[in-house]
Amino acid sequence: MDVNRGDRAVSITSIGTPALGLAAYRKEHMPPGDPSWKESYIGADRTISLVQTAKGRVIRLEHDVSSPHPYSRTNSLGGTRGGCSRTIRSGSTWGCGRSTRTRRAATAAWTT
């Protein structure tokens, strides 16, 4: 994506959900005398950020700390000629749509 190699981030917009997940988990699973009852959760359970670059590209970032959802370490890259996704694990490969050229370009973008 050329960020810091010809393109740069110029703005970021973030929004988050209320911090309710960890407190709900604590209420269900921790005994009343547990030290976690002294903790106060002030961040968001899920934060979604949009980063816009000088060349008009948009990067979406999601960070979820406690919402009940299947665990995933999938990264994806999409553009006008196709898209790719990859789940991080040893020896993983990209699953790409469209052309082999798109796959090579996407792989190069993620590995450089």
matplotlib code that plots the C-alpha trace (Angstrom):
import matplotlib.pyplot as plt

x = [0.0, 3.1, 2.4, 5.6, 7.0, 5.3, 2.0, 1.2, -1.6, -3.3, -6.3, -7.8, -11.3, -12.1, -15.2, -15.7, -18.4, -19.0, -16.7, -19.2, -17.8, -15.2, -17.5, -20.2, -17.7, -16.5, -20.1, -20.7, -17.4, -15.5, -16.3, -17.1, -13.7, -11.7, -9.2, -10.8, -13.8, -11.5, -10.8, -12.6, -12.9, -12.8, -11.8, -14.0, -14.9, -14.5, -12.8, -13.0, -10.7, -10.5, -7.2, -7.2, -3.9, -2.7, -3.4, -7.1, -6.7, -8.7, -7.4, -9.9, -8.6, -10.6, -9.6, -11.9, -10.8, -13.8, -16.8, -18.0, -16.9, -14.9, -11.1, -9.6, -6.2, -7.3, -5.8, -7.4, -6.4, -8.8, -8.7, -10.1, -8.6, -9.4, -8.9, -6.8, -7.1, -4.7, -5.0, -1.8, -0.3, 3.0, 3.2, 0.0, -0.7, -2.9, -6.2, -6.7, -9.5, -8.8, -5.4, -2.1, -0.6, -3.0, -1.9, 1.8, 1.2, -0.8, 1.7, 4.5, 2.5, 2.1, 5.7, 7.7]
y = [0.0, 2.3, 3.8, 5.5, 4.6, 7.3, 7.5, 8.6, 8.6, 12.0, 11.3, 8.7, 8.4, 6.0, 4.9, 2.4, 0.5, 0.9, -1.2, -3.8, -7.2, -7.7, -6.5, -9.0, -11.8, -10.9, -10.9, -14.4, -16.1, -14.4, -14.9, -11.7, -11.5, -11.8, -8.9, -8.2, -6.6, -3.6, -3.0, -0.4, -1.0, 2.3, 1.5, 0.1, -3.5, -3.0, -0.1, 0.5, 3.0, 4.3, 5.7, 7.8, 8.2, 11.1, 9.1, 8.5, 4.9, 3.8, 1.4, -0.2, -1.4, -3.4, -4.2, -6.3, -7.2, -9.0, -9.4, -13.0, -14.0, -16.7, -16.1, -15.0, -13.7, -13.2, -10.2, -9.1, -6.8, -5.6, -3.3, -2.6, -5.7, -8.3, -9.2, -11.5, -12.8, -14.8, -16.3, -16.0, -19.4, -21.0, -21.7, -19.9, -18.8, -16.1, -17.0, -14.4, -13.7, -12.7, -12.9, -14.4, -10.9, -9.6, -12.4, -11.6, -7.8, -8.4, -10.8, -8.4, -5.6, -7.6, -9.0, -5.8]
z = [0.0, 0.0, 3.4, 4.4, 0.9, -1.2, 0.6, 4.1, 6.6, 6.8, 9.0, 11.4, 12.7, 15.5, 17.3, 20.1, 21.9, 25.6, 27.8, 29.1, 28.1, 30.8, 33.6, 32.4, 32.3, 35.8, 37.1, 35.7, 36.5, 39.3, 43.1, 45.1, 46.8, 43.5, 42.9, 39.5, 41.4, 42.2, 38.5, 36.4, 32.7, 30.8, 27.2, 24.4, 23.9, 20.2, 18.4, 14.6, 13.0, 9.5, 8.3, 5.1, 3.2, 1.0, -2.1, -1.0, 0.2, 3.2, 5.8, 8.2, 11.6, 14.1, 17.7, 19.8, 23.3, 24.8, 22.6, 22.2, 18.7, 17.1, 17.4, 14.1, 13.0, 9.4, 7.5, 4.3, 1.5, -1.2, -4.1, -7.6, -9.2, -6.5, -2.9, -0.7, 2.8, 5.0, 8.4, 10.4, 11.2, 10.2, 6.5, 5.7, 2.2, 0.7, -0.8, -3.6, -6.1, -9.7, -11.3, -10.3, -10.8, -8.1, -5.8, -6.3, -5.8, -2.6, -1.2, -1.9, -0.2, 3.0, 3.1, 2.4]

ax = plt.figure().add_subplot(projection="3d")
ax.plot(x, y, z, "-o")
ax.set_aspect("equal")
plt.show()
